[in-house]
Amino acid sequence: MQVLKVFNNNVVLTADELGREVVVTGRGVGYQARPGDPVDPALIVRRFVPADNPDSVAQVLADIPPERLALVETLFSEAMRELGSLLPPLAVVAVADHVHQAIERVARGEVMEYPMRVEVAHLHPVELEVAEALLVKLNRQLDVPLPQGEAIALAMHLFHAVTGSPSMEQTFVQSKLIRQIFDTVQQAYGDEFDPDSIDAARFATHLRYFFARAQAGKQLDGGVPEVAVLVAAGNLGAQQLALRIKSLLELRLQQPVSSDEVTYLTMHVARMEQGMRTRI
């Protein structure tokens, strides 16, 4: 492994044996190092292999104190294990950068607002619960504690890491869109619609998978189970609402929604409607 660029004593951009650009961290790994020098493997604590912008990843890591990076990595890894997942290496960079920036904001007396608590609590309740516990552990280690609202951002980082969403920005956009869809359902059914019901949770999960399919260009298109067709065909109100949701999705995603996807949307709406009648 050979040094390409030294960012500070603890962060170096290197080229590995396969010619890949790899960011390595560790106390003293960059001390008195120059481009072309070999890297002492005994000094390497972490390795990151970014698909894009390795310089940017290295600079982010160089700005974070090593002890802060280690603290976030330890606590976030524990949180991921609670969710039954391993921590992707680059997710460490994203969450450590967020926590570092949050700490710096608190030190400057700045307050960051997170207006999406209702949406996150509904759409990602497990991640939020784990994030709140993570924030408590984190604040025990900090001189000035972070505000409770930071649990919202940490929950989204956990969701992003677990699901492999393309970016945190996209994760927030998707959650906001699900909220808009739920508002549309609420307008149609009024107080009868319970956004905390199991049917609503299943619908939210279906939408998340739809976003993944749409992102990959692999929408359902090639036949749906007969039961889905029958349920969709037997409920005109659900069909009309599904078409409204289809229009909203097409507007926000800037791509058409296949007829098979609409059939599944209709089926989920019909199930929610059936659940409403059962609760009455």
N, C-alpha and C positions, 0 to 999 in steps of 0.2 A: 504494500500500500504506500502510495507516494503523495506527498503534499502538493496540492495545487494552489491553495490560497489560505493564509492564516487570518482569522478574524479576531482572535485574541488568544490569550494563553490557554484557554479551555475549549475553543471551537476551531476546527480546521476542516476545510474542504479538501477531499482527497480523491485519488483515482485508485480503484481496487484492481485486483488481478484480472478482472473481466473488462476493465476499461470503463466501468460505471463511475459516475460522480457520487461520492458518498460523503455525507457530513458526519464527522465523528466528534464526540465530546469526552472530556475527562480532564481533571486537574493537571495542568502542565503539558498537555498533549501538543500545544502550539508554542510552548516556551522556546524562544530562540530558533524556531523552525523557519525554513525558507522553502519556496517552491522547488520541487525536485528532491527534497530530503525524504528519506524513508520515515514512516510513522512507527513509533514504538508501540506495538500492540498491547504491552503491559499497561500503558497509560489510558487506553480506550475504555470508557465506561458504557457509551451508547453509540449505536450506528444508525443512521437514517439514510434511506435510499429514495430520494424524491423523484417522482416521475417528471416533474417540471420544476423549474426555478430553484435549483439547489442553492444558488447564491442567496436567495431570499430566505430560505429555510435556515441557512447558516447564520444570516444576520439576525433573524428573530431569536435564535438560540443564544447568540452572542450577547444580546441585550438583557437576557434573563440571568440573574445570579444563580450559580450552580446549586446552592442549597435550596433555592426556591424551586428550581426545576426538579430536584430530587424529591422534595416534599410533594409536589403536585403529582409526579409520576407514581409515588407510593400510594397516595390516597385515591387517585383516579383508578389505578390498577385494582385496588380493593373493591371499589365501587363497581367496576366492570365484572369482577368475579361474582359479586352479588347478583348481577344480571345474567350470569351464566355465560359470559363472553370473555375473550382475551382482549387486551388493549392493543390496537394497531399502533405501531411505532409513530407514525406521523400524526396520529390523534393526540399523542403526548405534546407535540409541538403546538397544536392549535389550542388545547386547553391550558397549557402552561403560559402561552402568550396572553390568553384571555385573563387568567388569574393575575399575571404580572401587571397587565394594564389596569385591572380593577384595583389592585393594591396601590398603584401609583395614583389613580384617580382619587381614592380615599385620602391618600396623603396630601393631595392638593386641595381637599375639601370639596371635590366635585361629586355630584350625585347622579347616578345613571338610572334612568327609569326603565322598567320592564313591564309594559302594559299588557303583555300576553299571558298573564298568570292564569286567567280563566281558561284560555284555550289549552295551555300546556297541562293544567291540572286535569282537564277532561280527556285530552288526546294521549297524554303520556303520564298517567298517574304513577306507574311503577318507577319510571325514571325520575320523576319529581320527588318521590319519597326517598329514593336513594340519594338524590342530589342534596336534599335538605340535610340528611345525616352527614354527607360528605362536607357540606359547608360548616357544620358544627365542628367536625374534626379539624378542618382547615383553620377555622377561627381560633381554636385552642393554641395553634402554633404561631399566630400572628400578633404583633404588638397592637395593631389597630384592626379590629374585626371588620370583615366585609358585611355590607347590608344584606338582609334576608332576600332581597330581590335577586341577588346573584345566583340563588338556587335555580331560578328559571333558566338562566343561561347555562348553568352546569347541567341541568336536565336535558337541554337541547344538545349539548356536547355529548352526553351519554347516548342519547338517541342516535345521533349522527355516527358515533363510533360503533354502536351495536349493529345498525342497519347498513352502514356503509353508504349513506347518502352522499351524493356527489360533492356537496359543500354545505357548510353551515347556513349560508345565505339561502340556498335552495330548500334546506330543511325548514327554515322559518317561513319561506314563501308557501311551501306545501301546507304547513300547519294553518297559516292564515287562510288559505283557500278552502281547507276542510271546514274551518269556522264559518266562512261565507256560505258554504253548501248547507251546513247545519242551520244557519240563519234562514236560508231559503225553505228548508223543511219546516222550521218553526213558523214562518209566515203562512205556510200552507195548512198546518194542523193546529196552530195556536198552542195553548197550554197543554193540550193532549200529548204533545211531543215531549218526551223526556230524554234530554241529551245524555243522561247518565245511565240509560237503560242498556241491557246487554245487546239488544238489537242495534242500538246506535253505535255501541263500541265495535260491533262486528262490521257495521257499515264503514266506520272510520278506518278499520284495518283493511277492508276491501279497497278503499280509496288510496291508501298508502301503496298497496301492491299495484293498483292501476297506475299511479305516478311512476313507479319503477318500470312498468311495462312501456308506458308512453315514452319515458326517457330513453329506453333501449330500442324504441321503434318496434316493439313486439306486442302490440295490442291484440286482444283476443279477436280472432277473425277466421272462422273455419268450423262453425258448428258449436252449439251449446247444448247441454243436457235437456231432454224433453221436459223435465219437471220445471226447469227455469223458464222455458218458453210458455208452458201452461200457466204458471204463476203470473208471468208478465202479461200474457194475453187476457187473463181473467180479471184484471184490475185497471180500469180506464184511468182512474185518478192517479194511480202510481205511474202509469205510462206518461201522463201529462207532466207530472212532477219530474220524472226522470229526463224528459226532453228539456225541461228548464235547466236541470243540472248539467245536461250535455252542452247546452248553449253556454253556460257559465264556464265549464271546463275548456271548451274550444276557444272562448274569448281570452281566458287567462293563459292557456298553454300554447295558443297559436298553432293548433293542429287539430284535424278532424278526429272525432271519437267514433269508433267503429260501431256498427249495428249490434254486434255481439256484446260489446261493452255496455251499450244502452240496455240490452236485455238484462244483464246482471244488475245494473243500476236499478232497473224497474223491480227486479226480484227483491232486492234489499229494501227498497222503499215500501213494497207491499208487505214485507215481513215486519217492518217497523209499524206500519198501519195496523196490521193484525195484532201486534203486541199492545198497541194503544187500546184497541177494542177489548182485549182480554183484561186490561187493568181497570176498565170502567166498571 
